[in-house]
Amino acid sequence: MNNTKRLVCTIALTSALLSSSAFALSLSDTLSSAASELSGQSSTSSQGGTSISSLTSLLTGSGKALSADNMNNAAGILGYCAQQKLTSVTNADNVKDQVLGKLGLDTAPEQKADTNYMDGIQGLLNAQNGQQLNLSSLGDSELGKQVKTKACDLVLKQGTNFLS
């Protein structure tokens, strides 16, 4: 009987240890998965992903990385910004339409033929620093939204200055 009690106690203790070990592994896996997901969202990829440090530098930089290098792309970006509700839809659409008119891109076929404009509509900012920034790939994190909003504000100012 004494051996049976020991065996039952040993089994119970082993079960408890394995359960807590499994829980710890599960917790560790969950934390590891979350960390991987976070680092995956913040790592740079060939498809336009941007790291957290890059996003921060975009927010604090001179603005060339978030300003369009040509007005055709700026008009497209304004359309993207209005569609994504990243800036006042009325202002962005109004400025976009005026810029398109000034550029002679009044019709849909003319707009579709202009690669800079089409890039912008898709959220691809051809920046003044010579790089291309995919606003769509920045995600919906608070930092990503701030960068998108700053880009939209800068491009809206560009469009307004172009019309002056």
Summary of the structure (lengths in Angstrom):
residues: 164
radius of gyration: 26.1
end to end distance: 96.9
largest distance: 96.9
contacts: 471
relative contact order: 0.15
helix: 73%
strand: 5%
